[in-house]
Amino acid sequence: MLAVGSAVFFFLGVIERSGYDSLHNGRLAWRGYSPVVVFSFAISIMICWFFSIYSASPYALHMGVVSLIVGVMYIGPLRGMVLLGLGIIMYFLFNDHWNWSGLLIDTGLLLFPFICILSLRFRTATLKVKRLFVAILILLSAVLSMIISMLSENTLPMNTQLWIIVVMIVVAALGAGDYCVQAIERIIEKKQLNRQMLRLSNKFITEAEKLRQIMNVAPLIITSLDEDGRITAINASALQLIKRSIPDLTLESAIGLHLTDLKKEDITPGLYEIIILIKAAQSGQETINKLLRLGYGSFYVNIVPLFTPSEELSGVVILSQDTTEIEQLRNELNHVEQLSLVGKMAASITHEIRNPMAVVRGFLQLMQEKSPPSLDHYYVIVMDELDRANSIINDFLSLAQNRVVEKQRIHLHSIIEELLPLLWADANLRGQSIVFVQGANIPELNLNSKEIKQLILNLARNGMEAMEDKGELTIETHSNGNEVTMSIQDTGPGISPDKLEKLFEPFYTTKSKGTGLGLSLCLSIVERHHGRIQVESQQGIKTTFIVTFDSAYDQID
C-alpha cells in the first residue's frame, strides 16, 4: 500500500512546486498534469517491484499493476504505454527465470486492453464512477492472477492461511487504488480552485486599476468612505481639494484617513461643510444634493450612502462637480444678453436720431444759400461734423444689426480690382503706393460684394493712416486647399502686443479722432462670411491683417 501510495506523495510534491499552470498549459513537455502522473507512478511501479521480492504468496496480486491501473486511467492509453513498458523492464530485471504467465499478470500486459477501454470514459466520469472503475480493474486483475497461477504447474496448493493472505492483499490493493484516486482528485481540485482564485485575484486587481484610472480621468471629484468615515478610495481631483486643508497629504496616506474626525479649526470651511453633510447622510441614510459656493469655486455635491444586502450602512460615496466655469459662463451669457438688448435699443435710438439730423442738414443748406459768403466756412464745419456723426451712426448700425446678408458667387480679385482706383487715388494724396499681388488658382466664393468692399476699404485705409509718406501697402491673395487668404500689409510703426488683444473690441481705438468701430465692423463682416481675421505685427516694421475665407461653407450658403 505504501508503495502504491508513494505515487500520490510524488504527485503532490511536483504539483505544489510546479505552480498553478501545471494543470493547464504545463511547465513540462506534455499538456496538463499527465507528465507529473507519469513521473509519480513510474516511481511507484519501481518501488512496488523492489518490494515484490518479499511477496508472501505466488497467488498474490502484484501492486505494480495497481499503480499501472491508476496511472493509465489519468494519462490515457498512449502515454500509459510508458508505464507498461517500465513494468515489463522491471519484470525482466527482477526475474532470473521468467515465464509467460508471470509476464502477462505481473506487468499488467493482459489487463492493459481493459484499462484502455475504461480510461476513455474515466476523464469525464464522476469521482464515484472513477473509484468504481479502478476497483473493477483491480478485482479483475486479482481474478486473472488467481486463475493463471492455479493453472501453473509449479504453484503451491491453496489452504486457508493462503486464502487469507490473498484476500488481505486484494483488500490492500483496493484500498491503495481508492486512496490514490481520491487523493489525486483532491489535489487536482485544490489546484484548480487555487488557479480560479488566482484568476479572480488578478481580475480584481485589473478591474481595481481600471476603476482607479476611470476615477482619475472622470470630470468629477470622487471620494469613497467606509461606515466609520475613513477614506477607502479617492481620485486626484478630490485629493487636491483636501490638500487645501492638509498640504502634505498624498494619495497613499489619504487611504485610511478618518475624514469625519477632522477638527473644524484644522480644515477649510468648505471641507468642514462637506463633513457635516457626510454625517447627516450617515445618520439619516438618504442622498444629499447641495450646491456649495466657496471662496475658490462653486461645487455641486452629491453624497450617497451605501448599504449591505441586509440594509446596513456600509459607507458613503461623495460625488462632486466643479461648476465654477459653468457659473462664470452663465453670468457671461446673462451679460451678453443684456448687452444684446442694449445694442438693440441703441440701434433703434440711433436710427431715430438720423432722421432729425437729416432735417437739420437740409435746413443748414437752405440757410447757407441765404447767408452771406463770409459765413460759408461755419456752415461747412457744421455739416462736416453732421456727416461725421452720421458715418458713426451707420457704422454702429452695421455692427449692431446681425442680419443675414445676400451672397453670390464672385471672384475676390474682381472686388479688389474695382476698389484699386479709389485706393490708388487715396494713396497718391498721401504720397504712398499700393501693390496688388494676385495669387494663383483662386476659386470663386460666395460673397456679399458690398460688405467685402467695406472690409477692404476699412483695412486699407487703416493701413494708409498708420504709414508715413512713401509707405507701401501690399494686398495679396493666396489659395491653400479650401481656404482663400487675403492679406493687407502696411509698413507702419506696428502695434504693441498689449494693444493687439483689444483691436477688435467696440469703441477701442488708437487714433485721436477714431470711433473704435471700424475693426469691430470688419470682424462682424468676416464672421458673417464664415471666415476669420488675424493680426500680425512687428513694431517699427509692419502690420498685417490676414482674412481667411473657407470655400467649404459655399454649399451651406
Secondary structure, DSSP 8 states (H G I E B T S, - for coil): -HHHHHHHHHHHHHHHHH-GGGGTT-SSSSSTTHHHHHHHHHHHHHHHHHHGGG-S-TT---HHHHHHHHHHHHHHHHHHHHHHHHHHHHHHHH-SS--HHHHHHHTSTTTHHHHHHHHHHHTTS-HHHHHHHHHHHHHHHHHHHHHHHHHSTT-----HHHHHHHHHHHHHHHHHHHHHHHHHHHHHHHHHHHHHHHHHHHHHHHHHHHHHHHHHHSSSEEEEEETTSBEEEE-HHHHHHHTTT-TT--HHHHTT-BGGG--GGGS-HHHHHHHHHHHHHHHH-S-EEEEEEETTEEEEEEEEEEE-TTS-EEEEEEEEEE-HHHHHHHHHHHHHHHHHHHHHHHHHHHHHHHHHHHHHHHHHHHHHHHS-GGGHHHHHHHHHHHHHHHHHHHHHHHHH-------EEE-HHHHHHHHHHHHHHHHHHHT-EEEEE--SS---EEE-HHHHHHHHHHHHHHHHHHS-TT-EEEEEEEEETTEEEEEEEE-S----HHHHTTTTSTT--SSSS--S-HHHHHHHHHHHTT-EEEEEEETTTEEEEEEEEEGGGGTT-
